[in-house]
Amino acid sequence: MKRILFILLITLIPAQHVLAEEDTKIDLDHLVKYGDVKHIVPTTKLTLDALPFTVKMPEYLPFNGSHHDFITSGINYFEQEGKLESDLRLDNKTNPNERIEMIFGNFPHEDFDLSKDQNIDQQNKGYYTEDEDRTILYFVDHQDIYYRIDYVNEDLPHEVRVNELEQVYHSLTDYNNVLIYD
C-alpha cells in the first residue's frame, strides 16, 4: 500500500507543477512594455474597463500623440478606505520634455486643495496650478470622480499651458469613444 501511495505521489506532483505553471502564465497580448522593459503594465483600456466608474479621456491632445500610446500604472486600491486611483501618461515622442499625465479616482488626489475650488464650467468645480515645468488642472466631475491632469512642457509659459489644458478639459469624453480595441 505504501508503495502504491509513493508511486501516485511521484506521478501526481510533477503534473500539479505543470498545471500550476500553465495557470500562472501571463497573456502578453494584453500587456504593453513601459520604458526600457523595466515594467510590464496592463493596456490603458484593460485598466479603465476594470474600474467601477467610467473615466473620461480627452479627444484633444496638445501634441501629435495617439490615445493608444497612453501608458498606465494600473489601479491602486486602498482596501480599508475603499479608495481606487489610477494614472495614465502620454509622452510626446518628438519632444521628451512634453507629456500629459492624468490621475483619477474616487477620492481627491493628495495635492487636491478643496479651498481653491472654482467653477470651471456649469457642472464641475476645479482649479489650475502652476509648477516649474507643468500646469495642473484639478477638478471633480458630477459623478464625484476626482481628476488631476498635468500638461508638462517647460518650453511654454503657464498661460499657454492653461489654454491647452482648457482644450483638453473641454474635449473629455467617455474613454470608450477614443480607446477602441477589436
Secondary structure, 3 states (H helix, E strand, C coil): CHHHHHHHHHHHHHHHHHHHHHHCCCCHHHEEEECCCCEEEECHHHHHHHCCCCCEEECCCCCCCCHHHCEEEEEEEECCCCEEEEEEEEECCCCCCEEEEEEEECCCCCCCCHHHCEECCCCCEEEEEECCCEEEEEEECCCCCEEEEEEEECCCCHHHHHHHHHHHHHCEEEHHHHCCCC
